[in-house]
Amino acid sequence: MPRTLAVELADVPETALWTLYQRAGEARRADAVLHDPQAVELVDRIDYPFAERFGPAGGFQSQLQALRVACFDCEVSDFLARHPRGTVVCLGEGLETQYWRIDNGRAQWLTVDLPEMVALRTDLLPPGPRQRYLACSATDPAWQPEVDPAHGVLITAQGLLMYLPPHQVRALIASCARAFPGGSLVLDSIPRWFSRLAVQGKLRHHGYTPPPMPWGMDAGEREKLRTADPAVASVRDVRPSGGRGMLGALLPLALAVPPIAERRPTVTVLTFDQQPG
Ligand SMILES: C[S@@+](CC[C@H](N)C(=O)[O-])C[C@H]1O[C@@H](n2cnc3c(N)ncnc32)[C@H](O)[C@@H]1O
């Protein structure tokens, strides 16, 4: 059994423990919508008061989180099917275990996260020969020359952009669009009402208040992402599917009824022109 590790994180890096805990909570269920044994093992190895801080896992919130993760897995798997030796760049990857869920044995994986998170990830999930972890802010273009573009590039920003101010989100999209011709970016966003509550500190749950999330985007606004840079060629909505129980029954409705559908969390894929400008 690998050793346990005491973990102390604050602010946005701590949110990676919340997403990990929700994934593991879902994965522990017999009827899980996401298979993630590595997440379960990590939660068992990390010495941190998960339940005290975040409340119980394995319910509605965990399933919702897992359905979001499944949207990213689906997009990355699709990319790997088309570009088996491509590079997957995971911005703000935290303790995501996507590599262990869907790696194809040939792709290159680059994690970009803040120094404290990269140190923790290196301890808990030592990188294999096709994985690299880089301590660098996603908003600092210094990570871009580290990406091998030879066999195609897919960038993911899962659970990251909402924590950045809107001008930094636009600048990040624009710099990726110019740096990776023919590449794509998969990102998720929270609706404006949720961002407002987070900024006001009104999302307190079980003694935990998540950090402010200054970037919110309603689903109906996603076309605006195209204006970040002329090299953004297309914008596509990725819809969750396959939920269980009440959530599974309500999801198709929530995606179809305009006032709800326009104000829901979203996963979006941006593709970049082959020849920018
Ligand atoms: C909500 S967690 C998401 C982790 C993971 N992607 C997931 O979905 O489980 C946010 C992550 O973003 C990272 N982060 C925050 N600001 C960042 C920045 N400027 N550049 C890179 N990573 C950042 C945090 O360290 C943390 O790992």
The ligand as a Tripos MOL2 file, in Angstrom:
@<TRIPOS>MOLECULE
LIG
   27    29     1     0     0
SMALL
NO_CHARGES

@<TRIPOS>ATOM
      1 C1        -10.9840   23.0850   -9.5260 C.3       1 LIG1
      2 S1         -9.3050   22.5750   -9.6140 S.3       1 LIG1
      3 C2         -9.4570   21.5860  -11.0810 C.3       1 LIG1
      4 C3         -8.4740   20.4610  -11.0860 C.3       1 LIG1
      5 C4         -8.7390   19.4480  -12.2140 C.3       1 LIG1
      6 N1         -8.6580   20.0590  -13.5060 N.3       1 LIG1
      7 C5        -10.0700   18.7800  -12.0150 C.2       1 LIG1
      8 O1        -10.9940   19.0630  -12.7860 O.co2     1 LIG1
      9 O2        -10.1720   17.9820  -11.0910 O.co2     1 LIG1
     10 C6         -8.4450   24.0400  -10.2010 C.3       1 LIG1
     11 C7         -6.9820   23.7860  -10.5580 C.3       1 LIG1
     12 O3         -6.4740   24.9330  -11.2310 O.3       1 LIG1
     13 C8         -5.1750   25.1800  -10.7670 C.3       1 LIG1
     14 N2         -4.8620   26.5950  -11.0440 N.ar      1 LIG1
     15 C9         -5.3830   27.6950  -10.4730 C.ar      1 LIG1
     16 N3         -4.8870   28.8130  -11.0530 N.ar      1 LIG1
     17 C10        -4.0410   28.3820  -12.0120 C.ar      1 LIG1
     18 C11        -3.2220   29.0420  -12.9660 C.ar      1 LIG1
     19 N4         -3.1760   30.3720  -13.0420 N.pl3     1 LIG1
     20 N5         -2.4960   28.2800  -13.8040 N.ar      1 LIG1
     21 C12        -2.5150   26.9340  -13.7460 C.ar      1 LIG1
     22 N6         -3.2800   26.2540  -12.8690 N.ar      1 LIG1
     23 C13        -4.0260   26.9650  -12.0150 C.ar      1 LIG1
     24 C14        -5.2250   24.8360   -9.2980 C.3       1 LIG1
     25 O4         -3.9520   24.6340   -8.7390 O.3       1 LIG1
     26 C15        -6.0700   23.5590   -9.3610 C.3       1 LIG1
     27 O5         -5.2560   22.4420   -9.5930 O.3       1 LIG1
@<TRIPOS>BOND
     1     1     2 1
     2     2     3 1
     3     2    10 1
     4     3     4 1
     5     4     5 1
     6     5     6 1
     7     5     7 1
     8     7     8 2
     9     7     9 1
    10    10    11 1
    11    11    12 1
    12    11    26 1
    13    12    13 1
    14    13    14 1
    15    13    24 1
    16    14    15 ar
    17    14    23 ar
    18    15    16 ar
    19    16    17 ar
    20    17    18 ar
    21    17    23 ar
    22    18    19 1
    23    18    20 ar
    24    20    21 ar
    25    21    22 ar
    26    22    23 ar
    27    24    25 1
    28    24    26 1
    29    26    27 1
@<TRIPOS>SUBSTRUCTURE
     1 LIG1         1 GROUP 0 **** ****
